[in-house]
Amino acid sequence: MIKGFIFDLDGVITDTAELHYLAWKKLSNDMGWAFDREVNEKLRGVSRMDSIHIIKDHNDAQVSETKLVELATLKNNIYVDSLDQMSPKDYLSGAQELLTLLRQEGFKVALGSASKNSTKVLAQLEATKFFDVIGDGNSVSKSKPAPDIFLFGAKKLDLQPSECIVYEDAEAGVDAAKAGGFYTVGIGPKERVGHADVCFDTMKEATLFAVKAHFKDLF
């Protein structure tokens, strides 16, 4: 029986992807590096340090690990500054309604995000009240596609992976959830998350009713 839900943050609860893109773009411009939306797509669901490595490799740049840490920190500062403009109006359509309903129905809920800024984002959204557990980039050492962040969330919820459904919008995130033994809901195009147990184009479509209908033997 399903007793808990674990949510990725970016692209599921809210869409900070554009803010991330603009921050990476500014950093790349300042470095004289090429960076566009095609490269940015490779960063979806990937940690900050893995992201800077992807951008470095794309530009065949010779940069020390120490310098890469500095650049990743600089990008994060640009991004964090931009979070101040976020508010409850920035929920993805359907996300706040789903979280509210899960609370009403008594399900346990955790966040499972690679972001190290998730606490700030949730505070800006006024969403902290919906989560029993916050699992983020500060919680585990191995990022997605390793299953660690979701296993962390399930353990803190005192649930088995088989008792949880994970909502993800990234291929690496779906891979991580499946590797951990979780049921998966993919949000986005099938070429990206089609290997999830069930896939919806948007969060607005991924209602509790729709998910229960698909996993009817688990409720």
Phi, psi and omega in degrees: 000138179283125180239347184215158177232139177236129185244134162292167183257292184292124179087358179237302178274317178215172180240092175266008183303320181293323178294320176297314181302313182296324179291315177295323180296316179297315179300314181296317178300317180296330179273351184075025180262151174280133178204126180222184184292335177293316176294319181301326180298330180288346182269353184299122178076009185256147181294165182300313182291322176296325180296314181295328176293320179298316180294318178300312181296322178300328182260006183049039184275144175259100184225135180291158180297323178298317179293323179297321177297319178299315182293318179297322178293319178298315177301317181297322178297320177298315181295312182300320178302324182286343181291338182300338181275352181285152179205177179303345177288351185264009169298144168292144182305124180099339186290312181296320179297318179295314180299320179297316181293321178298322176297314182297325183271358172085014176285149172278144186225132177231156170263139176227081188239146175285345184292136174269001180248017187297324180299318178296315181297313180298322179295318180296324180280349189059043186251354184305325184297342183275349189246130175280330184221138174249109173252124182215194183296347177269353189270329184223161181269330181261123181269170178304141016275008170294145185278003192306318184295323179285323176295323176300312180298315180297318180297316180293331176280351183064042179232157172276153176307324182290353178258006185234147172247131180256131173261124182218149177243003183241146178302316180298325180290317177296318177302317181297314181296317180294322178296331180273355179088023180265156167282147190230139172242120179264135178246115180130189184294147184297331179294343180258316187234018183294346179274003173290164181298323175214146187231137176232147180293323184221163176296329181300328179276338187272054183288165176298322178299314181294320180290319176298323180296322180285316182260044190300335180279355184255000180241000000 
